[in-house]
Amino acid sequence: MKKYLLAATMFALVSTAFVSCSDEDEKDMPGLASSVISFENVLEPKDFVESGTFVGMGSEDINAPVVLPGQSIRFTFHAGKGQALMFATMYGASKDWFFAPENPGLQLYNNDGVPMTGDVSSQIKLWDNGTKAGMTDEKEDVGIMMVPDIDASKLMKLELNYMASSSEFELTITNTSGGSDNETPFSPGVWAVSNVFNGELLNGMPFYEAGAKSNAEITAIAQMGDNSLLAEKISANTGIITGISPAIVVVYTGDVNPIYEAGKKDAGIGLANLAQKGDASALKASLEKMPDVRMVYVAGDAPVAPGEKVEIEFEATEGDHIAYATMFGYSNDWFYANEAMIPANFKGDITGKTALFDDGTAVSQYPGAGNAQGLFIGMPEKEDASIMKVDDMFPVPTINNVLKVVIR
């Protein structure tokens, strides 16, 4: 799997992997045995964090899902600073023209990181797909080029609204071509927001490449107004992705997980720093002071990207338990942790004993597209709720499609 480096600013990182012991001397711990626990990010990266389609309503005379002059469509999506929205729709009164922003897509934030709202029509362009000669059916085989002498912003109006708490935009597309020399319907379209790694969009040319020859999916839109091929391709390449933070690992006695208790509020021992920033240092320092904690370790010293793995050796004796936690990096305050008690001498795959939790200390946004997330160097909105499992509000990948935890 292709490996990606994550932005150092995504987490407030510890600089080294730590190992510590409680005051109890190791020599007084009979039957010490060594094991290794590993945390692997097995996620398959997708180019797009969110995508969808749009259609018009046509009319009684035109029984097709097109956007006629005077009509509007709107849809909502999530995006953080640096992300862009790409969409495409056919200029219906042509043989192979289509509307789309220039790559990488519609700019959603200005250079100061302020959301762009209101009329952003100046960003829409009209493109010649290069597969039909002029307004004829004669085949052509040239690169995609901007249509000259037609101001696309006079034919299509784009308006953005923004809701800061959810980092959600609403785009309204209005057909303003009525009565002009270039009056036209718009076909059903496709839209997408690219995922981000290391501060860069994963796909900077999501639908087309200016100057290059077209692809089958854009050709279907530009020639026939058929958005099904592009919708299928983009949908298959859409999904929430994430890195994970260095993982804290605790060997302890007793029956209570010292890192967290589901259903109770964050205890203020440093878990919030791990869940919000990927920083395990404060939590480590607190755990070291607990009487039932024997040893504390931190596996890794940098974010763990898809395809990467970190591991740490630990020591335990008969009757000890092990607990662990690592941040779901593309979130406001989520963390993976073992849900069931795990004997420290267990060997094998323990991914199935892991759950994804919401720490309840920051308001959640769409993973990987929330402007208040550490990924975008944001400041989360405070929350005061109990630690609970993450629900199905967002289409988060199943745990075994993100994380693999093994003790050997």
N, C-alpha and C positions, 0 to 999 in steps of 0.2 A: 504494500500500500504506500502510496506517495506520502511522504512526511512533510509536515509544515511546522515552522517555528511560530510560536505564539508571542504576542507583544509582551515585553517585560512589564509594561505598564498595566497589564490586565490584572495582575495581583500585586499586593505589597509582599514581596517574597522574603523568606528567610534565605540567608546567603549560603548556609551550609546545612548538611544533614546532622541532626543532633541525636545523641544518645545520653540518657541520664538514668540514675538510680535513686531510689528513695534512701532514707537513712539506714535501712536494714542492710547490713553487709552481705555481699553475695556469698561469702564463705559460710554464712549461717543458713543458706537456702539449699536444702538437700536435694539431690537428684536434678540439678540444673541440666537442661538440654537445649541445644540450639536448633532453631528453625529459620527459614527465610520466608517472608511474605512479599508478594509482588502485586503491583497495581498496573494493569495494562489498559491503555485507551484503545479499544478495538473498533471505534466508530469509523464508518465509511463516510468521508466528507462528501457533502452535496454542494453544488455551486450556488444554490438559491435557498434563502431562509424562508421565503414565503412567495407564493405565486397564485395566479388565478386567471379567470377569463371574464370578459364582459360582453354583453349583447344589447342591442337596441330593441325598440318595441315595434318598429315599422309603422304600418298604418293599415286601414281597411283595404286600400288600393295596393299596398305593397306588403304582401303576407310573408315577410322575411324579417329576421331579427337584426335589422340594420338601424343605424342612428341617422335619422333624416334631418334635413335642415330645420333648425329650431328646436330639435330635441336634445336631451342631455342624458348621460349615464353617470353613475358615481360608484366608487368602491373605496374600501378602507384597507390600509396596510400598516405595518410597523417598520420603523427604521431608526437607526442611530446615526450619529454624526459620521459622515464619510460614506454612508450607504446611499445608493441611488435607485430610482425606479425606472425600469425599462418597460415600454409597452409598444405594441404595433397593431395597426388596423389599416385596412385597404382604403385607398382613395377610389371609391366605387365607380366613378365615371372615367375609368382608365382601363388600360390593358394590363398594366403591371406596376402601378405606383402604390406606395404605402406611406403612412404617417408613422414617425417614430422620433424620439429625441436622439440627439447625437450620443454616441457611446461616452461613458458607461451607462448613461440614462439621465433622467430628470434630476437635476441638483435639488436636494431637499433642505440643505443647510448652507448658509453663507460661510465665508472664510473665517468668521468669528464663532462659528458653531451655532448660530441663531437659526431656528427653523424658518424656512421660507413659506410665507402664507400669501393668500390673495392671488392676483393674476400672474401666472408664470408662463403665459402663452408664447413668449419670445423663445422658449426652449424647444418648441415643436418644429420639426422639419419634414419636408416632403421628399421622398426618395424614389428614384427610378430603379426598379429591380434588375434591369438589364437583360430581361428574358423575352421581351417583345419589342419590335421596332416601332417606335412612335405610338400612334393610336391604332395600329394594325395588328393582325394576327400573325404577321411574319415573325418567325423566331429570331432571337438575337442572343448573343452569348458574350456579354461584356460585364464589367464590374459594376457594383451598386454605386450610383452617383446621385448627388442632390439634384432635384429638378430645378433648373434655372428659371428666373423671372417670375416665380410664384411664391408669394409670402404665405407660408403655411399658417402663420399666426392669425391671418385674416379669415381663415377658413375653420380653424379649430381654436376654441377658447379653453384654457386650462386654469382651474382654480384649486388652490390647496388650502385646507384647514388643518389645524394641528391641536392635539390634546396632549399636554405635557405629562400628565400622570401616567398615561399608558404608552407614551411615545408613539402615538397613533396618528396617521395622516388620513385625510379623506380627499380624494381627487375627483373633481367634477369635470367631465369632458362634454363640451357643448358644440354642436355643429352650427357654426355661424356662416356657412357658405351660401346660404339662401340669397338669391337675387344677384349674386356675383357672376362673373364670367366663368368661374370654376365651381359652380354649384355641384354638390356631390353628396351621396350618402357615405357613411362610414360602416365598414363591415364589423362583424364580431371580432374581438381582439383578445390578446393575451398580455399579461403583465407579470413582472417578477422583480424581486429585491435580492441582490447578490449577497451571499455570505461574506464574512470578513475573517481573514487570518493575518496576523502580524501587521495590522493596520492597513492592509490592502484588500480590495475586493477580490474574491476568488475567481470571478469571471468579469473581466473588464469590457468584453464584447459579447454580451449575452445572447443577442438574437441575430446579429448581422455584423459584417465588417465592411466599412466604406472602402471602395476601391477594389474589393475582392468580389469574385463571382458569388452569386447567391446560393443559398441552400434550399433543400426541398421544402422545408417548413415555412420559410418566409415567402418562397415562390407561391405556395398554396394560398397564402393570405393575399399577396400582391396581385395575383392573377384571378383568383376565384372568390376571395373573401372567406376562404375556408380556414378557420383557426384550429381545427381539430389536431392536425399533425404537430403544430408547435405546442399546443396545450399538452398533448401527451408527452412530448419530449421534455418540456420544462417541468411538468409535474413529477416525472420519474427522477428528476435531478433536484428536487426540492426537499429540504428537511432541516430540522434544527441540529446544529453541531455544537461541540464544546471541547475545550481542554479540561483537564482536571488539575488540581493543585497538588503540591507535595502533600503526602498523606501522613497524618499523625497516627501512631500506633502505640497502644497502651497495654501493658501486662498488669493485671490487677487480681485481687482476691475478692471474694464475696459475690453477691448476686446482682449488684446494681452497676450498670454501665456508667463509668465516671464521666463520660464525654457529654451525654445528653439523656433526657428522659422524655419520650414522646408524650404529648398531652400536657406538658408543663412548659412554662415560659423559659427562655434562655436564662441560664443561671448567672450570667455575667462573668464567666471565668475565661473568656477569650474565644468561645465558639463563634461568636458573631464576626470576629476578625477573620476566622477561617472561612466562614460561609459567605462573607461579603467581599473579602480581598484575597483569599487564599493564603493568609498569613497565619501560620501555626504557632508562632513564638509565644504569644501571651497565653494561649491555651496550654502549651507545653509547661510553661512556668507555673501555672496554677495546678496542673495535674501532679507535678512533682511534689507538691506540698500535701497531697491527700494521703491519709494513713493506709488506705487499701491499695494504693498504686505502688507496684514494685519497680517498674521501669517505663520510660517514655522514649519513643523514637520518632524521628521524622524521616520518611522515605522520599528522597529526591530533594533537589534544591532549585528547581525551575518548573514552570508549567509543563504538563505532560500532554503533548499533542497527539492526534490520531496516529496510530502506528507505533507509538513509543511506550516504554515501560520503565517503571522504577521499582526497586526492591530494597529491603533492609533485613539484616539478620537480627534476630531477637533471642533472648534467653528466658526460659520459664521453667517452673517446676510443677510437679503433679498437683492438680487442683486449681492452678491458675487459669484465668480467662484472658482473652485478648479482645480488644475493641479498636476500631479504626474509623477515621473520617477523612474525606477529601472533598474539596469544593467542586460543584458543577460550575465550571468557570464562566460560562456564558449566561449567568443568572444574577439576580440581585442579592440573594441570600440562601441559596440551596446547597445542600451537601449530601454526599453519599455516606452511609454508615451502616454497620451491621445492625440488623433488626433483632436477630436472635442471639442468645448467648453462645459463645464459641470457646470450647476448651482450648487452652493455649498449645496443647500437644496434638491437636487435630492436624491431619495432613490431607490435602486435596483442594478441590475447587470450592470456594465458599461464596462465589458470586450470588448464588441463590439465597444466601442469608443476608443480602444487602438490600437496602431500600433507599429511595431518594426522599429527603426531607426538606421542608421549608422551615427555616430557623425562626420565622415570625418577627424578625427585627427590621425588615425592609419590605416595602411594597413591591410585589412581583410585576415584572413586565415581560413582554414576549421574549423568550430566550434568544440571545444573539441579535436582537433588534430593539433593545431598550436603552435609551440614551442615558439612563441613570446607572447603568451597569458598569462594573470595573473595566470591562472590555472597551468602553468608550470614555474611560476616565471620568465617569459620572459620579454624582453624589446621590445615593439612594434616598428615597423618601422614607422616613422612619415609620415603623409599625410596632405594635405592642400586642402580639398574638402568641398563642402556644405553638410549640414545635409540632408539626403535623406532617404526614406524608404528602408529597406533592400530588395534587389531583389531576384530572384530565382537562383542565382549562386550556392547556396548550398541547400541541401534538408532539410531546417529548418522546424520543426514542426509548424503547424498553431498556431496562438496565443492562441486560446481557448484550445489547447492541452498542453499548458505550463502554462498559467497564468489565474487566475480568480480574478477579482477586483469587490468588492461589497461595496456599501455604505448603511448603515442601521441606 
